[in-house]
Amino acid sequence: MNVPRLAVIIPCYNEELCVETTVKQIFVLFEHLINSNKISRDSYIYLVDDGSKDRTWSLIAKLHRDYNGLVKGMKFIANFGNQKALLAGLEAVRRIGCDCAVSIDADLQQDEYAIEKFLGKFSDGYDIVCGIRNDRKTDSLFKKTTALMFYKTMNILGVKIPVNHSDFRLVSRKALDVMELYGESSLFLRGFFNELGLKTAYVKFDVKPRFAGKSKFNFMSLMVLALNGITSYSVVPLRFVTVLGFLMVFFGVLVGLEAIFEKIFLDNSPNGWATLVILICVFGGIQLFCLGIIGEYVGQIFQEVKRRPRYITDIELK
């Protein structure tokens, strides 16, 4: 097998405190991998500025000049979100050319030296290599709990994602070519690559503390990501609505039979005010909940049928 050309994709949003150090550390890794004959000398880094409001883009432009084009980049005209930035990077490196691509966070909390293990799996014939963090020691109790809930909920609802896997992964050129066939606007990459059917391996790694800045992921962004993933890859909630509707009808029939029984056989007309109010509240709440689930799917359809661009590029440095 020829020495592969590697592209490392790094989405950035207000990462002026991290981006220069991160690029330097990745090139230290590149030098090691090149000397070990694991990647070619024309391997490169691709940075996607997701509408940053700080000096992130000016630093990317400087790095592009300093590293003679081995640092490439794209600037969005606005903030489109982490998933769109990753997708843009993957599409860009496919156009530019690479044998495999690795996506990693700008803060390098994910261990960049695990990429060497990724490449070992790639040379063994795997098209997708997913990074799985060993633990969540660097997270707060709240973040640990919400992250665990995220993975459990996604798996229960049919979106198969390995626990503690984010977007730290290697994908082959073959996987990138397959991804190009999927034209949907809100492509959920974690679900997509895990259900693609290509040969997949897993590599465990340790998470480091963030060396500068603060994470842009919070509870709300995780919730939006989860909703997008569920509505993109699972119809289980819609089936849940159907089953729940059937159960509620069954429950209503039982309550009706119980009232008839008391009236005919016990000559006791039920005191119905409290029961009526409770049932109205319960059924009303369930109906609103079900409408909310259906609304999420209708919203997803609404976004797709408009066929708006996934992102809009302002500047690209190749």
C-alpha positions as CSV (number, residue, x, y, z in Angstrom):
1,M,0.0,0.0,0.0
2,N,1.3,3.5,-0.9
3,V,2.0,6.0,1.9
4,P,-1.4,7.7,2.4
5,R,-2.0,11.5,2.1
6,L,-3.7,12.5,5.3
7,A,-6.0,15.6,5.8
8,V,-6.8,16.7,9.3
9,I,-10.0,18.7,9.6
10,I,-10.4,21.2,12.4
11,P,-13.7,23.1,12.8
12,C,-13.1,26.5,14.6
13,Y,-15.5,28.9,16.3
14,N,-13.9,31.8,18.2
15,E,-10.7,29.8,18.7
16,E,-8.1,32.5,18.5
17,L,-6.5,31.3,21.8
18,C,-6.1,27.7,20.4
19,V,-5.7,27.7,16.7
20,E,-1.9,28.5,16.4
21,T,-0.9,26.1,19.1
22,T,-3.1,23.4,17.8
23,V,-1.6,23.7,14.3
24,K,1.9,23.6,15.6
25,Q,1.2,20.4,17.6
26,I,-0.4,18.7,14.7
27,F,2.6,19.5,12.5
28,V,4.9,18.0,15.3
29,L,2.7,14.8,14.9
30,F,3.0,15.0,11.1
31,E,6.8,15.1,11.3
32,H,6.7,12.0,13.4
33,L,4.3,10.2,11.1
34,I,6.3,11.2,8.0
35,N,9.5,10.0,9.5
36,S,7.8,6.7,10.4
37,N,6.6,6.4,6.7
38,K,2.9,6.5,7.8
39,I,1.8,9.5,5.9
40,S,3.1,11.4,2.9
41,R,4.9,14.8,3.0
42,D,2.0,16.5,1.2
43,S,-0.4,15.7,4.1
44,Y,-2.2,18.9,5.3
45,I,-4.5,20.6,7.8
46,Y,-7.9,22.0,6.8
47,L,-9.4,24.6,9.2
48,V,-13.0,25.6,8.9
49,D,-13.9,29.0,10.5
50,D,-17.6,28.7,11.4
51,G,-18.4,32.4,11.4
52,S,-16.0,33.3,14.2
53,K,-16.3,36.9,15.7
54,D,-12.7,37.0,16.9
55,R,-9.3,36.8,15.1
56,T,-9.6,33.2,14.2
57,W,-9.7,33.7,10.4
58,S,-6.8,36.2,10.3
59,L,-4.7,33.6,12.2
60,I,-5.8,30.9,9.8
61,A,-4.7,33.1,6.9
62,K,-1.4,33.7,8.6
63,L,-0.8,30.0,9.1
64,H,-1.7,29.3,5.5
65,R,1.2,31.7,4.5
66,D,3.6,30.4,7.2
67,Y,3.2,26.7,6.3
68,N,3.4,27.2,2.5
69,G,-0.1,26.1,1.8
70,L,0.0,23.0,4.0
71,V,-2.6,24.8,6.2
72,K,-5.7,25.3,4.2
73,G,-8.9,26.9,5.2
74,M,-12.5,28.0,4.6
75,K,-14.4,30.8,6.2
76,F,-18.2,30.8,6.5
77,I,-20.2,34.0,6.1
78,A,-22.1,33.2,9.3
79,N,-22.2,30.6,12.0
80,F,-23.8,27.4,10.6
81,G,-22.9,25.0,13.4
82,N,-20.2,22.4,14.2
83,Q,-21.8,19.7,12.1
84,K,-21.9,21.9,9.0
85,A,-18.3,22.9,9.6
86,L,-17.2,19.3,9.8
87,L,-19.2,18.5,6.6
88,A,-17.7,21.4,4.8
89,G,-14.2,20.2,5.7
90,L,-14.9,16.7,4.6
91,E,-16.3,17.8,1.3
92,A,-13.4,20.2,0.8
93,V,-10.6,17.6,1.4
94,R,-12.3,15.2,-1.0
95,R,-12.1,17.9,-3.7
96,I,-8.5,18.8,-2.9
97,G,-7.5,15.2,-2.6
98,C,-6.5,12.8,0.2
99,D,-6.4,9.1,1.0
100,C,-8.0,9.5,4.4
101,A,-9.2,12.4,6.6
102,V,-9.3,12.8,10.4
103,S,-11.6,15.3,12.2
104,I,-10.6,16.6,15.5
105,D,-11.6,19.5,17.9
106,A,-9.7,22.8,17.8
107,D,-8.8,22.5,21.6
108,L,-7.0,19.2,21.1
109,Q,-8.6,17.7,24.2
110,Q,-8.9,14.6,22.0
111,D,-5.4,13.0,22.0
112,E,-3.9,13.8,18.6
113,Y,-1.4,11.0,19.0
114,A,-4.3,8.5,18.7
115,I,-4.2,9.4,15.0
116,E,-1.2,7.1,14.7
117,K,-3.4,4.2,15.9
118,F,-6.1,5.4,13.5
119,L,-3.7,5.1,10.6
120,G,-2.7,1.6,11.7
121,K,-6.3,0.5,11.5
122,F,-6.6,2.3,8.1
123,S,-3.6,0.4,6.8
124,D,-5.3,-2.8,8.0
125,G,-8.2,-2.1,5.6
126,Y,-10.7,-0.2,7.8
127,D,-12.6,2.6,6.1
128,I,-13.8,4.2,9.3
129,V,-12.0,4.4,12.6
130,C,-13.9,5.9,15.5
131,G,-12.2,7.4,18.5
132,I,-13.7,6.4,21.9
133,R,-12.7,8.3,25.0
134,N,-11.7,6.1,27.9
135,D,-13.5,8.2,30.6
136,R,-15.1,11.5,31.3
137,K,-12.9,12.6,34.2
138,T,-12.4,16.1,32.7
139,D,-16.2,16.7,32.6
140,S,-18.4,18.1,35.3
141,L,-21.0,15.9,36.9
142,F,-23.8,17.7,34.9
143,K,-21.9,17.2,31.6
144,K,-21.2,13.6,32.4
145,T,-24.9,12.9,33.2
146,T,-26.2,14.8,30.1
147,A,-23.7,13.1,27.8
148,L,-24.6,9.7,29.1
149,M,-28.3,10.5,28.6
150,F,-27.6,11.7,25.1
151,Y,-25.9,8.4,24.1
152,K,-28.5,6.2,25.8
153,T,-31.4,8.1,24.3
154,M,-30.0,8.0,20.8
155,N,-29.4,4.3,21.0
156,I,-32.8,3.5,22.4
157,L,-34.4,5.5,19.6
158,G,-32.5,3.7,16.9
159,V,-29.6,6.0,16.2
160,K,-26.6,3.7,16.9
161,I,-23.7,5.7,18.2
162,P,-20.9,4.1,20.4
163,V,-20.9,5.5,23.9
164,N,-18.3,8.3,24.4
165,H,-17.7,8.7,20.6
166,S,-18.0,12.3,19.3
167,D,-16.6,13.4,16.0
168,F,-13.0,12.3,16.4
169,R,-12.6,9.8,13.6
170,L,-10.8,8.8,10.5
171,V,-12.6,8.2,7.2
172,S,-11.2,6.8,4.0
173,R,-11.5,8.3,0.5
174,K,-14.1,5.5,-0.2
175,A,-16.2,6.8,2.8
176,L,-16.0,10.3,1.5
177,D,-17.1,9.2,-2.0
178,V,-20.1,7.5,-0.4
179,M,-20.9,10.6,1.7
180,E,-21.1,12.7,-1.5
181,L,-24.1,10.6,-2.6
182,Y,-26.1,11.9,0.4
183,G,-27.7,15.2,-0.5
184,E,-29.7,15.8,2.7
185,S,-29.4,19.2,4.3
186,S,-29.0,18.1,7.9
187,L,-26.7,15.1,7.6
188,F,-26.0,13.8,11.1
189,L,-22.4,12.6,10.8
190,R,-22.1,10.5,13.9
191,G,-25.1,8.5,12.9
192,F,-24.2,8.4,9.2
193,F,-20.7,7.0,9.6
194,N,-21.8,4.4,12.1
195,E,-24.6,3.1,9.9
196,L,-22.8,3.3,6.6
197,G,-21.9,-0.4,6.5
198,L,-18.2,0.1,5.7
199,K,-15.5,-1.7,7.7
200,T,-15.3,0.1,11.0
201,A,-12.8,-0.1,13.9
202,Y,-12.6,1.6,17.3
203,V,-9.6,3.2,19.1
204,K,-9.7,4.3,22.7
205,F,-7.9,7.5,23.8
206,D,-7.5,9.7,26.8
207,V,-9.0,13.2,27.0
208,K,-6.7,16.1,28.0
209,P,-7.7,19.3,29.8
210,R,-8.4,22.2,27.5
211,F,-5.2,24.3,27.3
212,A,-7.0,27.6,26.3
213,G,-10.4,29.1,25.8
214,K,-13.6,27.3,26.7
215,S,-15.8,24.7,25.1
216,K,-18.5,26.0,22.7
217,F,-20.7,22.9,23.4
218,N,-23.3,23.2,26.1
219,F,-26.5,21.5,27.2
220,M,-28.7,23.3,24.6
221,S,-26.3,22.6,21.7
222,L,-26.2,18.9,22.7
223,M,-30.0,18.9,22.8
224,V,-30.2,20.4,19.3
225,L,-27.7,17.8,18.1
226,A,-29.7,15.0,19.6
227,L,-33.0,16.2,18.1
228,N,-31.3,16.5,14.7
229,G,-29.8,13.0,15.0
230,I,-33.1,11.4,16.1
231,T,-35.3,13.1,13.4
232,S,-32.7,12.4,10.7
233,Y,-32.1,8.7,11.5
234,S,-35.0,7.3,13.4
235,V,-38.8,7.0,13.1
236,V,-39.1,5.3,16.5
237,P,-40.6,8.5,18.2
238,L,-43.4,8.5,15.5
239,R,-44.1,4.8,16.3
240,F,-44.1,5.7,20.0
241,V,-46.9,8.3,19.3
242,T,-48.9,5.6,17.6
243,V,-48.5,3.2,20.4
244,L,-49.2,5.9,23.0
245,G,-52.4,6.8,21.2
246,F,-53.6,3.2,21.2
247,L,-52.8,2.9,24.9
248,M,-54.7,6.1,25.7
249,V,-57.8,4.8,23.7
250,F,-57.5,1.5,25.7
251,F,-57.3,3.4,29.0
252,G,-60.3,5.6,28.0
253,V,-62.4,2.4,27.3
254,L,-61.4,1.0,30.7
255,V,-62.5,4.1,32.4
256,G,-65.8,4.1,30.5
257,L,-66.5,0.5,31.4
258,E,-65.7,1.2,35.0
259,A,-68.2,4.1,35.1
260,I,-70.9,1.9,33.4
261,F,-70.2,-0.9,35.9
262,E,-70.6,1.4,38.9
263,K,-73.8,2.9,37.5
264,I,-75.6,-0.4,36.6
265,F,-74.4,-2.8,39.3
266,L,-73.5,-0.6,42.2
267,D,-76.1,2.1,41.6
268,N,-73.4,4.6,42.3
269,S,-72.9,7.4,39.9
270,P,-69.2,8.3,40.0
271,N,-68.2,11.7,41.3
272,G,-66.8,12.9,38.0
273,W,-65.4,16.4,38.4
274,A,-62.0,15.5,39.7
275,T,-61.7,12.6,37.4
276,L,-62.8,14.8,34.4
277,V,-60.2,17.5,35.2
278,I,-57.4,15.0,35.7
279,L,-58.2,13.2,32.4
280,I,-58.4,16.4,30.5
281,C,-55.0,17.5,31.8
282,V,-53.4,14.1,31.1
283,F,-54.8,13.7,27.6
284,G,-54.1,17.3,26.8
285,G,-50.5,17.0,27.9
286,I,-50.0,13.8,25.9
287,Q,-51.6,15.4,22.8
288,L,-49.2,18.4,23.0
289,F,-46.2,16.1,23.6
290,C,-47.2,14.0,20.5
291,L,-47.7,17.1,18.5
292,G,-44.3,18.3,19.5
293,I,-42.7,15.1,18.3
294,I,-44.6,15.2,15.0
295,G,-43.6,18.9,14.7
296,E,-39.9,18.1,14.9
297,Y,-40.3,15.7,12.0
298,V,-42.4,18.2,10.0
299,G,-39.7,20.8,10.7
300,Q,-37.0,18.4,9.4
301,I,-39.0,17.9,6.2
302,F,-39.5,21.7,5.9
303,Q,-35.8,22.2,6.1
304,E,-35.1,19.5,3.5
305,V,-37.7,20.5,0.9
306,K,-36.4,24.1,0.7
307,R,-33.1,22.8,-0.5
308,R,-31.2,25.7,0.9
309,P,-27.3,25.4,0.9
310,R,-25.8,23.6,3.9
311,Y,-23.4,26.5,4.3
312,I,-22.1,29.5,2.4
313,T,-18.4,30.0,1.9
314,D,-17.0,33.5,2.1
315,I,-13.3,32.7,1.5
316,E,-11.3,29.5,0.8
317,L,-7.6,29.1,1.0
318,K,-6.3,26.0,-0.9
